[in-house]
Every structure is written in structure tokens, then in C-alpha cells.
Amino acid sequence: MKSVLISIQSYYVFLIIAKLLGWDIPQKKTEEVRKDFPKDAAWDRRVLVYCSKNSKSFNRIPEKYQPLMEKFLGKVVGEFVCDYVRKGRGDNAIATYYNNNQEETCLTDQELIMYANYGKPLYFWHISDLKIYDNPKELGEFKRPCDYANDCCICKRAIYEHSIPNCFTSELIFEGCDNSIMRPPQSWCYLEGI
């Protein structure tokens, strides 16, 4: 089975986890909006949440909660089960229909439209069974398939030192390639063996 690691801006992580942590805020984000979703039949519906370090996003968090959120920056903070994914579009005619419950996405119709590049499909990942880790985890604690050579430290070094185009060579894999994630995904990626 495969799980997924998703990178979310700190303000939206705050809106996802605040109620569970007992923080008094008016909103609760229960859907994450993406331009794609995992289609692999081996996906176990488990989604691990990485909190990005974007300072503009962090500054949107109310000041009294910023010190509490600092420990989550650049870490995997928890996980949820995506029990369903609904498809929508982000254009003027349809945005309001798919986003009429803005408390689910915490996005305005205009933000939704801009994110969708004015009309492309969007996927609304429903957040359920949210769990926050007592100690946020480092990215390097997680692994994914080594066909992502640019993210694997062993393969990056091998490519640099030996001008090898990728790490599919069995000798590289057997020389200690550990498939560790070295940087957060642009949107999301599969994780193996969780």
C-alpha cells in the first residue's frame, strides 16, 4: 500500500489543525484543493501533512497562534484519511456551486478561480480522521520510490560525482540508496512502506 505526503501552506495547516488542538478560531478547513489526486489503486487513503515555511502564509495566522505554529514549520505535522475526492472546476460559472460552503476549503471563489487557472479541473480532498503528531517529523524520516532521483541524496551524489543520468542502475540502489525525501513535494507525492 502507498500513502501520500502533501505540502500545505502554514496558514491552511493552521486552519486544518486548530480546532483539534482546541484553539478558538471561527473556521475549520475540511477540504484540501488540488489540481490532481492520487489515482494509484494501492493508495491507502492516508495523507501525511507537511507544513511549508512560506512566510507570507505564516503571517496570515493570528499573532497569538504564531508562536504555537512555529514548531510545525518545515515538518510533517500529522495525517488524515481522505475518505473521498470530489471533482470541480474553478471558473466563474461553476466556482460558487463547488465552493458554496467556503468553510470547507477556506478559499474565496476568486482564490479558487485563480488557483484553477480560470477553468481547469480541481479536486477537493476531504479531510477526516485527522491526527496531529505529538512530535512533528522530519521529511528525511519518509521514503518514496527512487525513480525521483533529484530527491534522493545518494542518487544526487552519484549523479554529481559520476554523471549518471538516473539511479535505476542496480549497483547504485544496492550501494545504499535509501530513497529518503530531501525536500517537500510541489503538491504531493507517494510514500512507500509507511
C-alpha positions, 0 to 999 in steps of 0.5 A: 500500500502507498500513502501520500505526503502533501505540502500545505501552506502554514496558514491552511495547516493552521486552519486544518489543525486548530480546532483539534488542538482546541484553539478558538478560531471561527473556521475549520478547513475540511477540504484540501484543493488540488489540481490532481489526486492520487489515482494509484489503486494501492493508495491507502487513503492516508495523507501525511501533512507537511507544513511549508515555511512560506512566510507570507502564509505564516503571517496570515495566522493570528499573532497569538497562534504564531508562536504555537505554529512555529514548531510545525514549520518545515515538518510533517505535522500529522495525517488524515484519511481522505475518505473521498475526492470530489471533482470541480472546476474553478471558473466563474460559472461553476466556482460558487456551486463547488465552493458554496460552503467556503468553510470547507476549503477556506478559499474565496471563489476568486482564490479558487478561480485563480488557483484553477487557472480560470477553468481547469479541473480541481479536486477537493480532498476531504479531510477526516480522521485527522491526527496531529503528531505529538512530535512533528517529523522530519521529511528525511524520516519518509521514503518514496520510490527512487525513480525521483532521483533529484530527491534522493541524496545518494542518487544526487551524489552519484549523479554529481560525482559520476554523471549518471543520468538516473539511479535505476542502475542496480549497483547504485540502489544496492550501494545504499540508496535509501530513497529518503525525501530531501525536500517537500513535494510541489503538491504531493507525492507517494510514500512507500512502506509507511 
